[in-house]
């Protein structure tokens, strides 16, 4: 269930376009799942008409994007949120967006990979500009891709402290996750909007969530 939830919430249209059979199989389910997962008061990336696409699954963008994310060992939550912050200035701003996108990478990016990202970002931006509105697309993506997400390695210290009578971290978590789609102040972002530290990789009980419940 967690993997399906990630598929829907973190760029479903880009991911289902990655393989030939996925759109026909997953898109109807995604559309039905939308009403449950998305707040009806927020704009949806699936709303509107065919003339207002997010352009992630057009001109081959979806498959290429997935390949780039995999090769970059990207954190999908962070990556799609950074992609949501589409620059509205000239194409010269693409290096700036790529720099921000690299905050989601778990490994250094090579010059070759940087070039492929730059090419994809340029084509994607051109597609959006030609078929829609950069600002509206950015707003729709931010409404579907949270700024932060629940991660066990972030939460475990809070309930361990609470077990010893210190509920300060729990209260901070409640405040932070009350509005997960809103950008955090720099101080909180340094804690909650970041890659998993190396010491938590493969750490028993906190590296990943399970779906056993």
N, CA, C and O of each residue as an XYZ file, in Angstrom:
852
protein
N       0.831     -1.208      0.000
C       0.000      0.000      0.000
C       0.862      1.253      0.000
O       0.524      2.241     -0.652
N       1.994      1.217      0.742
C       2.838      2.408      0.808
C       3.409      2.753     -0.559
O       3.488      3.923     -0.934
N       3.817      1.693     -1.319
C       4.361      1.953     -2.644
C       3.323      2.542     -3.577
O       3.621      3.435     -4.370
N       2.075      2.026     -3.476
C       0.989      2.564     -4.308
C       0.692      3.995     -3.922
O       0.465      4.837     -4.791
N       0.689      4.288     -2.615
C       0.428      5.644     -2.150
C       1.490      6.598     -2.685
O       1.175      7.709     -3.111
N       2.763      6.158     -2.662
C       3.842      6.986     -3.205
C       3.637      7.218     -4.689
O       3.843      8.325     -5.185
N       3.230      6.170     -5.400
C       3.011      6.293     -6.842
C       1.996      7.371     -7.143
O       2.182      8.160     -8.070
N       0.907      7.416     -6.360
C      -0.147      8.385     -6.603
C       0.287      9.783     -6.196
O       0.090     10.739     -6.945
N       0.883      9.909     -5.003
C       1.128     11.216     -4.443
C       2.357     11.899     -5.023
O       2.384     13.127     -5.107
N       3.356     11.159     -5.418
C       4.628     11.751     -5.828
C       4.846     11.585     -7.325
O       5.773     10.897     -7.751
N       4.006     12.207     -8.105
C       4.217     12.251     -9.549
C       3.648     11.071    -10.283
O       4.330     10.474    -11.116
N       2.412     10.718     -9.998
C       1.808      9.537    -10.613
C       1.886      9.584    -12.128
O       2.230      8.585    -12.759
N       1.575     10.716    -12.717
C       1.516     10.775    -14.185
C       2.878     10.525    -14.792
O       2.978      9.926    -15.863
N       3.931     10.974    -14.126
C       5.273     10.734    -14.659
C       5.632      9.268    -14.569
O       6.274      8.732    -15.472
N       5.234      8.613    -13.502
C       5.666      7.249    -13.274
C       4.862      6.250    -14.093
O       5.434      5.306    -14.637
N       3.537      6.438    -14.196
C       2.747      5.471    -14.953
C       3.084      5.512    -16.433
O       2.793      4.562    -17.160
N       3.693      6.596    -16.887
C       4.072      6.681    -18.293
C       5.394      5.983    -18.569
O       5.832      5.917    -19.717
N       6.041      5.456    -17.517
C       7.375      4.903    -17.669
C       7.385      3.585    -18.432
O       8.388      3.257    -19.065
N       6.305      2.827    -18.392
C       6.241      1.572    -19.124
C       4.970      1.551    -19.946
O       3.987      2.207    -19.603
N       4.994      0.801    -21.025
C       3.915      0.884    -22.003
C       2.565      0.466    -21.444
O       1.543      1.054    -21.798
N       2.543     -0.564    -20.553
C       1.262     -1.079    -20.093
C       0.703     -0.305    -18.911
O      -0.470     -0.466    -18.575
N       1.519      0.535    -18.270
C       1.092      1.153    -17.015
C      -0.092      2.108    -17.152
O      -1.010      2.040    -16.335
N      -0.113      3.003    -18.157
C      -1.233      3.951    -18.199
C      -2.599      3.293    -18.227
O      -3.491      3.689    -17.477
N      -2.777      2.293    -19.082
C      -4.082      1.646    -19.192
C      -4.453      0.919    -17.905
O      -5.630      0.841    -17.554
N      -3.465      0.390    -17.205
C      -3.733     -0.385    -16.005
C      -3.938      0.485    -14.778
O      -4.815      0.206    -13.961
N      -3.130      1.548    -14.636
C      -3.099      2.313    -13.397
C      -3.889      3.613    -13.426
O      -4.400      4.039    -12.391
N      -4.003      4.257    -14.592
C      -4.640      5.561    -14.604
C      -6.099      5.517    -14.132
O      -6.494      6.404    -13.375
N      -6.929      4.529    -14.537
C      -8.300      4.506    -14.002
C      -8.334      4.386    -12.487
O      -9.152      5.025    -11.826
N      -7.444      3.566    -11.937
C      -7.396      3.429    -10.486
C      -6.918      4.715     -9.840
O      -7.406      5.101     -8.778
N      -5.957      5.383    -10.481
C      -5.457      6.646     -9.939
C      -6.553      7.695     -9.884
O      -6.645      8.462     -8.925
N      -7.380      7.723    -10.916
C      -8.456      8.711    -10.948
C      -9.484      8.438     -9.851
O     -10.018      9.373     -9.255
N      -9.763      7.156     -9.583
C     -10.693      6.832     -8.522
C     -10.112      7.093     -7.145
O     -10.835      7.460     -6.220
N      -8.817      6.904     -7.011
C      -8.133      7.098     -5.739
C      -7.980      8.575     -5.397
O      -7.814      8.933     -4.231
N      -8.035      9.417     -6.399
C      -7.821     10.854     -6.218
C      -8.768     11.448     -5.175
O      -8.343     12.238     -4.332
N     -10.034     11.077     -5.225
C     -11.023     11.679     -4.336
C     -10.726     11.381     -2.881
O     -11.070     12.169     -2.000
N     -10.081     10.236     -2.621
C      -9.761      9.856     -1.250
C      -8.502     10.552     -0.777
O      -8.438     11.013      0.363
N      -7.501     10.632     -1.637
C      -6.189     11.112     -1.223
C      -6.040     12.620     -1.235
O      -5.326     13.174     -0.399
N      -6.698     13.296     -2.163
C      -6.479     14.727     -2.329
C      -7.582     15.536     -1.670
O      -8.760     15.190     -1.769
N      -7.200     16.610     -1.001
C      -8.162     17.524     -0.396
C      -8.960     18.187     -1.508
O      -8.378     18.757     -2.431
N     -10.283     18.119     -1.431
C     -11.121     18.655     -2.501
C     -10.996     20.160     -2.636
O     -11.401     20.729     -3.649
N     -10.434     20.815     -1.614
C     -10.282     22.266     -1.683
C      -9.016     22.668     -2.426
O      -8.841     23.839     -2.764
N      -8.132     21.706     -2.682
C      -6.866     22.023     -3.328
C      -6.951     21.715     -4.807
O      -7.650     20.779     -5.193
N      -6.254     22.480     -5.659
C      -6.231     22.157     -7.085
C      -5.553     20.827     -7.309
O      -4.572     20.512     -6.635
N      -6.048     20.052     -8.227
C      -5.508     18.729     -8.489
C      -4.733     18.721     -9.793
O      -5.115     19.404    -10.744
N      -3.641     17.953     -9.854
C      -2.894     17.868    -11.105
C      -3.670     17.161    -12.187
O      -3.302     17.240    -13.359
N      -4.765     16.452    -11.815
C      -5.580     15.785    -12.816
C      -6.784     16.620    -13.233
O      -7.503     16.246    -14.159
N      -7.012     17.754    -12.557
C      -8.182     18.557    -12.875
C      -7.933     19.381    -14.128
O      -6.805     19.454    -14.614
N      -8.994     20.009    -14.655
C      -8.849     20.803    -15.861
C      -9.115     19.958    -17.086
O      -9.639     18.848    -16.992
N      -8.744     20.499    -18.247
C      -9.022     19.766    -19.476
C      -7.731     19.319    -20.127
O      -6.638     19.560    -19.616
N      -7.879     18.661    -21.271
C      -6.706     18.098    -21.939
C      -5.758     19.164    -22.448
O      -4.621     18.852    -22.804
N      -6.193     20.410    -22.493
C      -5.311     21.473    -22.971
C      -4.425     22.033    -21.863
O      -3.634     22.946    -22.102
N      -4.554     21.483    -20.633
C      -3.773     21.978    -19.516
C      -3.013     20.834    -18.847
O      -3.273     20.520    -17.685
N      -2.069     20.201    -19.569
C      -1.360     19.048    -19.024
C      -0.214     19.483    -18.130
O       0.260     20.616    -18.217
N       0.226     18.577    -17.271
C       1.447     18.831    -16.512
C       2.671     18.569    -17.374
O       3.775     18.988    -17.028
N       2.487     17.889    -18.476
C       3.542     17.670    -19.471
C       4.628     16.718    -19.004
O       5.658     16.595    -19.667
N       4.427     16.040    -17.881
C       5.417     15.071    -17.435
C       5.390     13.806    -18.287
O       6.403     13.117    -18.407
N       4.231     13.495    -18.880
C       4.111     12.244    -19.622
C       4.011     12.489    -21.123
O       3.476     11.656    -21.855
N       4.520     13.620    -21.580
C       4.445     13.931    -23.001
C       5.843     13.911    -23.610
O       6.840     14.004    -22.894
N       5.910     13.791    -24.922
C       7.145     13.758    -25.713
C       8.234     12.931    -25.042
O       9.405     13.310    -25.058
N       7.844     11.792    -24.447
C       8.825     10.904    -23.848
C       9.362     11.376    -22.516
O      10.304     10.781    -21.991
N       8.784     12.441    -21.948
C       9.340     12.995    -20.721
C       9.271     12.019    -19.558
O      10.210     11.926    -18.767
N       8.149     11.280    -19.447
C       7.965     10.396    -18.315
C       9.029      9.317    -18.209
O       9.683      9.215    -17.171
N       9.231      8.500    -19.256
C      10.264      7.469    -19.191
C      11.650      8.033    -18.923
O      12.399      7.468    -18.126
N      12.003      9.125    -19.569
C      13.324      9.713    -19.370
C      13.465     10.211    -17.937
O      14.509     10.022    -17.313
N      12.420     10.844    -17.416
C      12.462     11.333    -16.045
C      12.697     10.190    -15.068
O      13.534     10.308    -14.173
N      11.976      9.090    -15.224
C      12.143      7.964    -14.316
C      13.565      7.426    -14.371
O      14.152      7.109    -13.337
N      14.118      7.324    -15.571
C      15.486      6.842    -15.711
C      16.475      7.770    -15.015
O      17.411      7.310    -14.362
N      16.267      9.072    -15.156
C      17.161     10.034    -14.513
C      17.056      9.954    -12.998
O      18.070     10.022    -12.304
N      15.847      9.811    -12.480
C      15.663      9.702    -11.033
C      16.343      8.456    -10.489
O      16.971      8.498     -9.431
N      16.218      7.347    -11.212
C      16.847      6.101    -10.771
C      18.360      6.224    -10.816
O      19.037      5.832     -9.865
N      18.900      6.754    -11.891
C      20.348      6.889    -12.023
C      20.922      7.859    -10.998
O      22.070      7.709    -10.578
N      20.139      8.848    -10.594
C      20.591      9.825     -9.606
C      20.381      9.349     -8.178
O      20.791     10.014     -7.226
N      19.734      8.184     -8.031
C      19.376      7.667     -6.702
C      18.651      8.757     -5.906
O      19.045      9.112     -4.795
N      17.592      9.268     -6.508
C      16.876     10.406     -5.938
C      15.857      9.974     -4.903
O      15.291      8.883     -4.983
N      15.632     10.838     -3.939
C      14.503     10.716     -3.024
C      13.306     11.310     -3.764
O      13.316     12.496     -4.096
N      12.286     10.512     -4.025
C      11.197     10.957     -4.893
C      10.374     12.083     -4.280
O       9.932     12.981     -4.995
N      10.163     12.049     -2.968
C       9.388     13.118     -2.340
C      10.079     14.455     -2.534
O       9.450     15.433     -2.938
N      11.375     14.500     -2.248
C      12.122     15.750     -2.397
C      12.233     16.137     -3.864
O      12.083     17.309     -4.212
N      12.497     15.155     -4.729
C      12.687     15.452     -6.154
C      11.444     16.076     -6.777
O      11.543     17.084     -7.476
N      10.270     15.486     -6.531
C       9.066     16.025     -7.149
C       8.681     17.373     -6.560
O       8.099     18.209     -7.251
N       9.003     17.593     -5.284
C       8.738     18.918     -4.714
C       9.652     19.957     -5.359
O       9.213     21.071     -5.644
N      10.912     19.609     -5.592
C      11.816     20.552     -6.255
C      11.370     20.803     -7.689
O      11.460     21.928     -8.181
N      10.889     19.761     -8.361
C      10.369     19.952     -9.712
C       9.137     20.849     -9.702
O       8.853     21.531    -10.687
N       8.409     20.847     -8.595
C       7.221     21.699     -8.489
C       7.577     23.179     -8.468
O       6.760     24.035     -8.807
N       8.798     23.463     -8.067
C       9.224     24.860     -7.969
C       9.805     25.290     -9.314
O      10.998     25.568     -9.436
N       8.940     25.337    -10.308
C       9.363     25.601    -11.679
C       9.775     27.058    -11.839
O       9.011     27.957    -11.485
N      10.953     27.302    -12.357
C      11.362     28.697    -12.561
C      10.518     29.373    -13.628
O      10.255     28.799    -14.685
N      10.106     30.573    -13.347
C       9.247     31.302    -14.284
C      10.022     32.334    -15.094
O       9.438     33.107    -15.854
N      11.329     32.340    -14.927
C      12.148     33.318    -15.656
C      12.647     32.696    -16.953
O      11.995     31.818    -17.519
N      13.787     33.145    -17.415
C      14.312     32.694    -18.695
C      14.892     31.286    -18.576
O      15.114     30.805    -17.465
N      15.140     30.620    -19.707
C      15.742     29.291    -19.679
C      17.102     29.255    -18.986
O      17.570     28.186    -18.596
N      17.739     30.417    -18.831
C      19.022     30.447    -18.141
C      18.891     30.045    -16.672
O      19.897     29.789    -16.010
N      17.654     29.987    -16.156
C      17.446     29.612    -14.756
C      17.478     28.100    -14.552
O      17.408     27.638    -13.413
N      17.583     27.323    -15.625
C      17.591     25.868    -15.505
C      18.753     25.368    -14.647
O      18.541     24.467    -13.836
N      19.980     25.907    -14.784
C      21.050     25.450    -13.882
C      20.709     25.642    -12.416
O      21.086     24.823    -11.577
N      19.992     26.724    -12.097
C      19.574     26.961    -10.723
C      18.593     25.883    -10.263
O      18.681     25.399     -9.135
N      17.652     25.508    -11.145
C      16.697     24.470    -10.785
C      17.392     23.127    -10.632
O      17.053     22.351     -9.738
N      18.364     22.843    -11.499
C      19.102     21.589    -11.384
C      19.866     21.542    -10.070
O      19.934     20.494     -9.426
N      20.434     22.660     -9.672
C      21.148     22.721     -8.401
C      20.213     22.394     -7.237
O      20.592     21.665     -6.321
N      18.995     22.932     -7.273
C      18.015     22.638     -6.230
C      17.584     21.173     -6.290
O      17.386     20.540     -5.253
N      17.440     20.637     -7.498
C      17.024     19.251     -7.657
C      18.065     18.290     -7.087
O      17.717     17.219     -6.589
N      19.318     18.665     -7.158
C      20.388     17.805     -6.646
C      20.299     17.613     -5.137
O      20.942     16.718     -4.588
N      19.514     18.439     -4.467
C      19.297     18.240     -3.030
C      18.572     16.932     -2.748
O      18.547     16.468     -1.607
N      17.981     16.333     -3.783
C      17.269     15.059     -3.623
C      18.127     13.859     -4.006
O      17.662     12.723     -3.904
N      19.362     14.078     -4.443
C      20.202     12.988     -4.929
C      21.015     12.384     -3.784
O      21.574     13.110     -2.961
N      21.076     11.068     -3.737
C      21.880     10.387     -2.726
C      23.312     10.130     -3.176
O      24.112      9.590     -2.412
N      23.645     10.510     -4.405
C      25.010     10.352     -4.866
C      25.382     11.532     -5.747
O      24.500     12.150     -6.342
N      26.682     11.868     -5.849
C      27.102     12.981     -6.706
C      26.711     12.728     -8.151
O      26.680     11.589     -8.616
N      26.414     13.817     -8.851
C      25.998     13.719    -10.245
C      27.193     13.980    -11.157
O      27.973     14.903    -10.923
N      27.329     13.162    -12.194
C      28.413     13.334    -13.152
C      28.077     14.432    -14.146
O      26.928     14.864    -14.238
N      29.080     14.885    -14.892
C      28.837     15.886    -15.931
C      27.867     15.358    -16.980
O      27.013     16.088    -17.483
N      28.014     14.072    -17.299
C      27.116     13.464    -18.295
C      25.674     13.481    -17.793
O      24.755     13.823    -18.537
N      25.484     13.115    -16.540
C      24.135     13.091    -15.976
C      23.580     14.505    -15.842
O      22.392     14.730    -16.069
N      24.431     15.453    -15.477
C      23.997     16.858    -15.418
C      23.499     17.323    -16.781
O      22.493     18.026    -16.878
N      24.207     16.926    -17.825
C      23.798     17.312    -19.166
C      22.457     16.725    -19.550
O      21.651     17.394    -20.198
N      22.203     15.480    -19.159
C      20.927     14.854    -19.462
C      19.790     15.498    -18.671
O      18.691     15.680    -19.195
N      20.054     15.843    -17.408
C      19.052     16.553    -16.614
C      18.754     17.925    -17.220
O      17.594     18.327    -17.314
N      19.790     18.630    -17.623
C      19.612     19.956    -18.213
C      18.772     19.875    -19.477
O      17.891     20.704    -19.706
N      19.053     18.861    -20.300
C      18.280     18.672    -21.534
C      16.817     18.381    -21.208
O      15.918     18.963    -21.814
N      16.574     17.473    -20.244
C      15.194     17.123    -19.895
C      14.450     18.321    -19.307
O      13.307     18.584    -19.680
N      15.090     19.046    -18.393
C      14.441     20.199    -17.779
C      14.085     21.251    -18.824
O      13.021     21.866    -18.760
N      14.983     21.452    -19.785
C      14.714     22.426    -20.843
C      13.534     22.031    -21.699
O      12.680     22.860    -22.014
N      13.483     20.744    -22.083
C      12.373     20.277    -22.927
C      11.058     20.299    -22.149
O      10.008     20.633    -22.697
N      11.129     19.941    -20.874
C       9.913     19.953    -20.052
C       9.388     21.371    -19.876
O       8.184     21.609    -19.981
N      10.288     22.310    -19.609
C       9.882     23.707    -19.441
C       9.272     24.259    -20.730
O       8.281     24.989    -20.694
N       9.874     23.902    -21.875
C       9.357     24.343    -23.164
C       7.962     23.783    -23.407
O       7.082     24.483    -23.908
N       7.766     22.507    -23.047
C       6.467     21.866    -23.225
C       5.399     22.556    -22.388
O       4.287     22.793    -22.860
N       5.742     22.878    -21.144
C       4.771     23.548    -20.279
C       4.449     24.939    -20.821
O       3.285     25.335    -20.880
N       5.475     25.666    -21.210
C       5.279     27.026    -21.716
C       4.413     27.039    -22.961
O       3.611     27.951    -23.160
N       4.577     26.015    -23.804
C       3.840     25.972    -25.058
C       2.398     25.526    -24.874
O       1.537     25.884    -25.678
N       2.119     24.748    -23.827
C       0.794     24.158    -23.677
C       0.057     24.569    -22.415
O      -1.074     24.136    -22.193
N       0.670     25.389    -21.593
C       0.017     25.764    -20.345
C       0.650     26.997    -19.731
O       1.115     27.896    -20.432
N       0.656     27.019    -18.422
C       1.160     28.175    -17.685
C       2.095     27.683    -16.595
O       1.730     26.807    -15.812
N       3.288     28.235    -16.538
C       4.285     27.782    -15.568
C       3.790     27.932    -14.137
O       3.953     27.029    -13.317
N       3.186     29.076    -13.844
C       2.738     29.323    -12.470
C       1.619     28.370    -12.070
O       1.627     27.830    -10.964
N       0.651     28.161    -12.971
C      -0.461     27.259    -12.670
C       0.022     25.819    -12.527
O      -0.454     25.081    -11.665
N       0.969     25.426    -13.377
C       1.514     24.080    -13.291
C       2.248     23.891    -11.976
O       2.103     22.858    -11.322
N       3.028     24.878    -11.592
C       3.753     24.806    -10.317
C       2.784     24.668     -9.147
O       3.006     23.852     -8.252
N       1.722     25.451     -9.146
C       0.744     25.410     -8.058
C       0.059     24.043     -7.995
O      -0.145     23.504     -6.907
N      -0.297     23.480     -9.155
C      -0.953     22.179     -9.184
C      -0.035     21.084     -8.668
O      -0.477     20.192     -7.943
N       1.239     21.144     -9.037
C       2.187     20.135     -8.576
C       2.443     20.255     -7.077
O       2.556     19.242     -6.386
N       2.537     21.484     -6.569
C       2.745     21.663     -5.132
C       1.555     21.163     -4.333
O       1.712     20.726     -3.193
N       0.353     21.223     -4.925
C      -0.838     20.742     -4.245
C      -0.873     19.224     -4.163
O      -1.608     18.666     -3.348
N      -0.089     18.548     -4.998
C      -0.082     17.087     -5.023
C       1.186     16.482     -4.443
O       1.208     15.294     -4.120
N       2.252     17.281     -4.302
C       3.532     16.790     -3.828
C       3.925     17.508     -2.542
O       4.293     18.681     -2.591
N       3.858     16.837     -1.393
C       4.103     17.511     -0.115
C       5.536     17.995      0.030
O       6.466     17.440     -0.555
N       5.685     19.044      0.826
C       7.023     19.560      1.122
C       7.771     18.623      2.057
O       8.999     18.543      2.015
N       7.026     17.913      2.904
C       7.619     16.949      3.825
C       6.739     15.713      3.872
O       5.560     15.758      3.520
N       7.323     14.617      4.308
C       6.561     13.381      4.449
C       7.018     12.665      5.706
O       8.104     12.924      6.225
N       6.182     11.768      6.186
C       6.428     11.036      7.432
C       7.526     10.005      7.199
O       7.374      9.111      6.367
N       8.621     10.126      7.925
C       9.744      9.205      7.774
C      10.086      8.632      9.148
O      10.235      9.377     10.117
N      10.208      7.318      9.227
C      10.417      6.677     10.519
C      11.686      7.157     11.212
O      11.707      7.314     12.433
N      12.741      7.391     10.439
C      13.993      7.814     11.069
C      13.892      9.221     11.656
O      14.693      9.590     12.515
N      12.916     10.009     11.200
C      12.653     11.319     11.807
C      11.769     11.187     13.051
O      11.922     11.937     14.016
N      10.854     10.235     13.015
C       9.846     10.123     14.057
C      10.355      9.366     15.282
O       9.992      9.688     16.414
N      11.199      8.357     15.049
C      11.648      7.505     16.152
C      12.239      8.286     17.322
O      11.878      8.000     18.464
N      13.129      9.258     17.101
C      13.672      9.996     18.249
C      12.589     10.713     19.056
O      12.715     10.858     20.272
N      11.525     11.164     18.382
C      10.467     11.903     19.078
C       9.723     11.000     20.054
O       9.489     11.387     21.199
N       9.343      9.786     19.609
C       8.608      8.943     20.555
C       9.524      8.303     21.582
O       9.061      7.902     22.649
N      10.823      8.196     21.282
C      11.755      7.739     22.304
C      11.896      8.785     23.416
O      11.958      8.446     24.597
N      11.946     10.064     23.015
C      11.995     11.139     24.006
C      10.701     11.206     24.807
O      10.722     11.430     26.017
N       9.577     11.010     24.125
C       8.288     11.051     24.811
C       8.176      9.948     25.854
O       7.545     10.131     26.895
N       8.794      8.792     25.569
C       8.764      7.691     26.531
C       9.458      8.059     27.835
O       9.211      7.446     28.873
N      10.334      9.072     27.775
C      11.045      9.545     28.965
C      10.468     10.858     29.487
O      11.091     11.542     30.300
N       9.265     11.204     29.010
C       8.571     12.362     29.541
C       8.777     13.666     28.799
O       8.185     14.680     29.168
N       9.614     13.668     27.747
C       9.872     14.890     26.979
C       9.025     14.850     25.707
O       9.328     14.096     24.782
N       7.976     15.651     25.659
C       7.072     15.650     24.503
C       7.322     16.821     23.554
O       6.516     17.075     22.659
N       8.408     17.520     23.738
C       8.694     18.680     22.892
C       8.779     18.329     21.417
O       8.224     19.032     20.572
N       9.483     17.227     21.104
C       9.625     16.825     19.699
C       8.286     16.391     19.116
O       8.006     16.657     17.947
N       7.454     15.726     19.918
C       6.126     15.316     19.452
C       5.288     16.544     19.103
O       4.596     16.560     18.084
N       5.351     17.552     19.936
C       4.585     18.776     19.688
C       5.079     19.489     18.433
O       4.288     20.045     17.672
N       6.390     19.465     18.225
C       6.925     20.076     17.007
C       6.452     19.318     15.777
O       6.101     19.927     14.767
N       6.441     17.986     15.856
C       5.963     17.180     14.742
C       4.506     17.490     14.430
O       4.130     17.602     13.263
N       3.693     17.627     15.455
C       2.284     17.949     15.241
C       2.136     19.273     14.510
O       1.301     19.407     13.616
N       2.950     20.249     14.891
C       2.872     21.563     14.247
C       3.360     21.503     12.807
O       2.759     22.102     11.915
N       4.446     20.782     12.584
C       5.047     20.718     11.247
C       4.146     19.976     10.269
O       3.972     20.416      9.133
N       3.571     18.850     10.699
C       2.778     18.026      9.791
C       1.322     18.454      9.713
O       0.519     17.809      9.038
N       0.977     19.532     10.396
C      -0.388     20.056     10.256
C      -0.602     20.615      8.854
O      -1.721     20.595      8.341
N       0.466     21.114      8.234
C       0.371     21.687      6.880
C       1.540     21.149      6.036
O       2.461     21.904      5.725
N       1.521     19.871      5.665
C       2.669     19.255      4.995
C       2.947     19.774      3.588
O       4.026     19.537      3.046
N       1.976     20.485      2.985
C       2.181     20.994      1.627
C       2.750     22.413      1.612
O       3.056     22.954      0.550
N       2.887     23.007      2.785
C       3.438     24.355      2.865
C       4.947     24.286      3.101
O       5.433     23.449      3.862
N       5.678     25.183      2.433
C       7.123     25.220      2.602
C       7.475     25.569      4.047
O       6.836     26.421      4.664
N       8.495     24.903      4.573
C       8.904     25.118      5.953
C       9.885     26.278      6.063
O      10.611     26.561      5.110
N       9.922     26.952      7.209
C      10.987     27.930      7.463
C      12.340     27.219      7.411
O      12.409     26.019      7.674
N      13.407     27.932      7.080
C      14.724     27.291      6.926
C      15.142     26.436      8.117
O      15.704     25.356      7.933
N      14.874     26.903      9.335
C      15.282     26.147     10.507
C      14.634     24.778     10.586
O      15.305     23.793     10.894
N      13.330     24.701     10.312
C      12.619     23.424     10.334
C      12.931     22.586      9.100
O      12.990     21.359      9.177
N      13.132     23.248      7.965
C      13.449     22.515      6.734
C      14.765     21.754      6.882
O      14.919     20.663      6.333
N      15.708     22.326      7.618
C      16.998     21.658      7.816
C      16.833     20.325      8.530
O      17.665     19.429      8.383
N      15.753     20.192      9.309
C      15.493     18.942     10.034
C      14.584     18.003      9.266
O      14.845     16.801      9.204
N      13.515     18.536      8.677
C      12.461     17.689      8.130
C      12.496     17.547      6.608
O      11.942     16.586      6.074
N      13.116     18.456      5.916
C      13.166     18.409      4.446
C      14.587     18.090      4.022
O      15.293     18.946      3.489
N      15.002     16.862      4.259
C      16.390     16.473      3.962
C      16.469     14.986      3.674
O      15.545     14.225      3.960
N      17.592     14.595      3.104
C      17.824     13.189      2.809
C      18.084     12.405      4.090
O      18.491     12.962      5.109
N      17.843     11.120      4.012
C      18.087     10.252      5.156
C      19.586     10.177      5.438
O      20.362      9.870      4.533
N      20.008     10.448      6.664
C      21.431     10.347      7.003
C      21.946      8.920      6.806
O      21.208      7.948      6.966
N      23.221      8.821      6.459
C      23.805      7.516      6.154
C      23.679      6.535      7.306
O      23.519      5.336      7.077
N      23.750      7.024      8.554
C      23.718      6.098      9.683
C      22.378      5.379      9.830
O      22.278      4.380     10.542
N      21.348      5.893      9.152
C      20.038      5.260      9.244
C      19.766      4.274      8.111
O      18.736      3.601      8.117
N      20.668      4.179      7.146
C      20.475      3.223      6.069
C      20.554      1.808      6.634
O      21.512      1.443      7.316
N      19.521      1.022      6.334
C      19.448     -0.370      6.777
C      19.427     -0.525      8.290
O      19.686     -1.611      8.807
N      19.117      0.560      9.008
C      18.994      0.470     10.466
C      17.692     -0.228     10.821
O      16.621      0.187     10.379
N      17.778     -1.260     11.599
C      16.610     -2.063     11.943
C      15.510     -1.244     12.611
O      15.757     -0.554     13.600
N      14.298     -1.323     12.069
C      13.156     -0.692     12.681
C      12.901      0.751     12.303
O      11.805      1.260     12.539
N      13.885      1.427     11.719
C      13.679      2.856     11.417
C      14.064      3.244      9.996
O      13.771      4.362      9.571
N      14.711      2.355      9.250
C      15.121      2.720      7.896
C      13.934      2.851      6.966
O      13.902      3.743      6.118
N      12.937      1.954      7.119
C      11.759      1.959      6.253
C      10.515      1.665      7.074
O      10.586      1.052      8.139
N       9.368      2.114      6.559
C       8.090      1.724      7.129
C       7.674      0.388      6.557
O       8.049      0.053      5.434
N       6.907     -0.381      7.308
C       6.325     -1.610      6.794
C       4.834     -1.400      6.586
O       4.251     -0.441      7.092
N       4.226     -2.311      5.834
C       2.782     -2.236      5.573
C       2.039     -3.328      6.339
O       0.890     -3.638      6.021
N       2.684     -3.909      7.340
C       2.094     -5.057      8.022
C       0.805     -4.703      8.758
O      -0.051     -5.560      8.976
N       0.675     -3.418      9.143
C      -0.527     -3.024      9.853
C      -1.716     -2.884      8.911
O      -2.817     -2.554      9.351
